Amino acid sequence: MDCGSRFFYALEKRRGAKKQVTCLLVEDGTPLTDLVEMCWRVRAFCASLFSLDPTDPNACRVLWEELPSVSAGDRDRLELPLTLAEFSEALRPVPTNKSLGMDGLTVEFYRMFWDVLGPDLVTVWAESLQSGVLPLSCR
């Protein structure tokens, strides 16, 4: 019942043709319609856009020197293990009827079942911080 048909393939082909780039304006504003030339220009543009530019060592030094630093006491406090109380407090101000992630589970759901879910979620997040990798369901 869900298998493709000639009608739907033709419909998709027409839709794709409408989305095809047929003209580019080059740097001086003249239109370019040759497909091979357009591909070459786009490739060259992207290569220049993502090429590595030399970095000014003085700019890097200034950037690093002006970054604020965290005191030793604050660093020790920030590196304490995560607690259920911290997560409970973070959940409190979140507006209702909002989903905290891609799973569609609302804030009300988490609040309702926090006593059951909270300890396990804190464990998952703590392990993620320690390993540096989030589970697929949290990404």
Sine and cosine of phi, psi and omega as CSV:
sin_phi,cos_phi,sin_psi,cos_psi,sin_omega,cos_omega
0.00,0.00,-0.57,0.82,-0.02,-1.00
-1.00,-0.08,0.09,1.00,-0.04,-1.00
-0.95,0.31,0.44,-0.90,-0.07,-1.00
-0.92,0.39,0.39,-0.92,0.04,-1.00
-0.74,-0.67,0.26,-0.96,0.01,-1.00
-0.85,0.53,-0.63,0.78,-0.01,-1.00
-0.86,0.50,-0.75,0.66,-0.05,-1.00
-0.94,0.35,-0.58,0.82,0.07,-1.00
-0.90,0.43,-0.67,0.74,0.02,-1.00
-0.91,0.42,-0.64,0.77,0.03,-1.00
-0.88,0.47,-0.70,0.72,0.01,-1.00
-0.92,0.38,-0.60,0.80,0.03,-1.00
-0.90,0.45,-0.69,0.72,0.04,-1.00
-0.90,0.43,-0.66,0.75,0.01,-1.00
-0.90,0.44,-0.66,0.76,0.03,-1.00
-0.91,0.41,-0.59,0.81,0.01,-1.00
-0.91,0.42,-0.56,0.83,0.02,-1.00
-0.94,0.35,-0.43,0.90,-0.04,-1.00
-1.00,-0.02,-0.05,1.00,-0.05,-1.00
-0.97,0.25,0.67,-0.74,0.05,-1.00
-0.97,0.24,0.82,-0.58,-0.03,-1.00
-0.93,-0.37,-0.16,0.99,-0.05,-1.00
-0.41,-0.91,0.64,-0.77,0.11,-0.99
-0.82,-0.57,0.56,-0.83,0.13,-0.99
-0.99,-0.11,0.82,-0.57,0.01,-1.00
-0.99,0.14,0.03,-1.00,-0.13,-0.99
-0.80,0.60,-0.63,0.78,-0.04,-1.00
-1.00,0.08,0.05,1.00,0.07,-1.00
1.00,-0.05,-0.01,1.00,0.01,-1.00
-0.99,0.15,0.59,-0.80,0.00,-1.00
-0.97,0.24,0.58,-0.82,0.02,-1.00
-0.82,-0.57,0.83,-0.56,-0.06,-1.00
-0.88,-0.48,-0.17,0.98,0.01,-1.00
-0.95,0.33,0.85,-0.53,-0.10,-0.99
-0.87,0.50,-0.69,0.73,-0.01,-1.00
-0.90,0.44,-0.71,0.71,0.01,-1.00
-0.91,0.42,-0.62,0.78,0.03,-1.00
-0.89,0.45,-0.68,0.73,0.03,-1.00
-0.88,0.48,-0.68,0.74,0.00,-1.00
-0.89,0.45,-0.69,0.72,-0.01,-1.00
-0.91,0.42,-0.66,0.75,0.01,-1.00
-0.91,0.41,-0.69,0.72,0.03,-1.00
-0.87,0.50,-0.71,0.71,0.00,-1.00
-0.91,0.42,-0.65,0.76,0.01,-1.00
-0.89,0.46,-0.73,0.68,-0.01,-1.00
-0.91,0.42,-0.62,0.79,0.02,-1.00
-0.89,0.45,-0.65,0.76,0.01,-1.00
-0.95,0.31,-0.56,0.83,-0.02,-1.00
-0.91,0.41,-0.62,0.78,-0.07,-1.00
-0.96,-0.28,0.28,0.96,0.03,-1.00
-0.98,0.18,0.41,-0.91,0.00,-1.00
-0.98,0.18,0.83,-0.56,0.09,-1.00
-1.00,-0.07,0.54,-0.84,0.05,-1.00
-0.89,0.46,0.63,-0.78,-0.03,-1.00
-0.99,-0.14,0.70,-0.72,0.04,-1.00
-0.98,0.20,0.90,-0.43,-0.03,-1.00
-0.87,0.49,-0.56,0.83,0.01,-1.00
-0.92,0.39,-0.63,0.78,0.03,-1.00
-0.90,0.44,-0.66,0.75,0.03,-1.00
-0.89,0.45,-0.69,0.72,-0.02,-1.00
-0.88,0.48,-0.72,0.70,0.01,-1.00
-0.88,0.47,-0.68,0.73,0.01,-1.00
-0.87,0.50,-0.76,0.65,-0.05,-1.00
-0.92,0.39,-0.59,0.81,-0.03,-1.00
-0.94,0.34,-0.49,0.87,-0.08,-1.00
-1.00,-0.04,-0.03,1.00,0.06,-1.00
-0.94,0.33,0.69,-0.72,0.04,-1.00
-0.94,0.35,0.47,-0.88,0.03,-1.00
-0.91,-0.41,0.37,-0.93,-0.01,-1.00
-0.99,-0.14,0.71,-0.71,0.01,-1.00
-0.92,0.39,0.33,-0.95,-0.02,-1.00
-0.88,0.47,-0.64,0.77,0.01,-1.00
-0.91,0.42,-0.69,0.73,0.04,-1.00
-0.90,0.43,-0.64,0.77,0.01,-1.00
-0.88,0.47,-0.69,0.72,0.01,-1.00
-0.89,0.45,-0.64,0.77,0.01,-1.00
-0.92,0.38,-0.64,0.77,-0.01,-1.00
-0.94,0.35,-0.41,0.91,-0.03,-1.00
-1.00,-0.06,0.13,0.99,0.08,-1.00
-0.92,0.40,0.43,-0.90,0.03,-1.00
-0.87,0.49,0.51,-0.86,0.05,-1.00
-0.92,0.40,0.54,-0.84,0.00,-1.00
-0.83,-0.55,0.40,-0.91,0.05,-1.00
-0.88,0.47,-0.59,0.81,-0.01,-1.00
-0.89,0.45,-0.63,0.78,0.02,-1.00
-0.89,0.45,-0.69,0.72,0.00,-1.00
-0.94,0.35,-0.61,0.80,0.05,-1.00
-0.89,0.46,-0.67,0.74,0.02,-1.00
-0.91,0.40,-0.61,0.79,0.01,-1.00
-0.93,0.36,-0.50,0.86,-0.01,-1.00
-0.97,0.25,-0.46,0.89,-0.10,-0.99
-0.86,0.51,-0.75,0.66,-0.09,-1.00
-0.99,0.14,-0.04,1.00,-0.04,-1.00
-0.93,0.38,0.75,-0.66,-0.02,-1.00
-0.88,0.47,0.48,-0.88,0.02,-1.00
-0.96,0.27,0.22,-0.98,-0.03,-1.00
0.86,0.51,0.52,0.85,0.05,-1.00
-0.84,-0.54,0.58,-0.81,0.07,-1.00
-0.99,-0.13,0.71,-0.70,-0.02,-1.00
-0.99,0.13,-0.16,0.99,-0.04,-1.00
-0.34,-0.94,-0.15,-0.99,-0.06,-1.00
-0.96,0.27,-0.23,0.97,-0.04,-1.00
-0.96,0.27,-0.22,0.98,0.04,-1.00
0.99,0.13,0.03,1.00,0.02,-1.00
-0.96,0.28,0.79,-0.61,-0.10,-0.99
-0.99,0.12,0.22,-0.97,0.06,-1.00
-0.86,0.51,-0.62,0.79,0.01,-1.00
-0.87,0.49,-0.62,0.78,0.03,-1.00
-0.88,0.48,-0.76,0.65,-0.01,-1.00
-0.89,0.45,-0.65,0.76,0.02,-1.00
-0.90,0.43,-0.66,0.75,-0.03,-1.00
-0.90,0.43,-0.66,0.75,-0.09,-1.00
-0.95,-0.32,0.34,0.94,-0.07,-1.00
-0.86,0.50,-0.59,0.81,0.00,-1.00
-0.88,0.47,-0.53,0.85,0.00,-1.00
-1.00,0.04,-0.71,0.70,-0.10,-1.00
-0.99,0.15,-0.57,0.82,-0.15,-0.99
-0.78,0.62,-0.82,0.58,-0.04,-1.00
-0.86,0.52,-0.64,0.77,0.01,-1.00
-0.93,0.36,-0.65,0.76,0.01,-1.00
-0.90,0.43,-0.65,0.76,0.04,-1.00
-0.88,0.48,-0.65,0.76,0.04,-1.00
-0.89,0.46,-0.70,0.71,0.01,-1.00
-0.88,0.47,-0.74,0.67,-0.04,-1.00
-0.91,0.41,-0.61,0.79,0.03,-1.00
-0.91,0.42,-0.69,0.73,0.04,-1.00
-0.91,0.42,-0.58,0.82,0.04,-1.00
-0.91,0.41,-0.67,0.75,0.05,-1.00
-0.89,0.46,-0.65,0.76,-0.03,-1.00
-0.93,0.36,-0.65,0.76,-0.05,-1.00
-1.00,0.06,-0.38,0.93,-0.04,-1.00
0.99,0.14,0.23,0.97,-0.03,-1.00
-0.73,-0.68,0.78,-0.62,0.08,-1.00
-1.00,0.07,0.56,-0.83,0.12,-0.99
-0.89,0.46,0.43,-0.90,-0.02,-1.00
-0.81,0.58,-0.61,0.79,-0.05,-1.00
-0.94,0.34,-0.23,0.97,0.00,-1.00
-0.97,-0.23,-0.08,1.00,-0.07,-1.00
-0.99,0.14,0.00,0.00,0.00,0.00
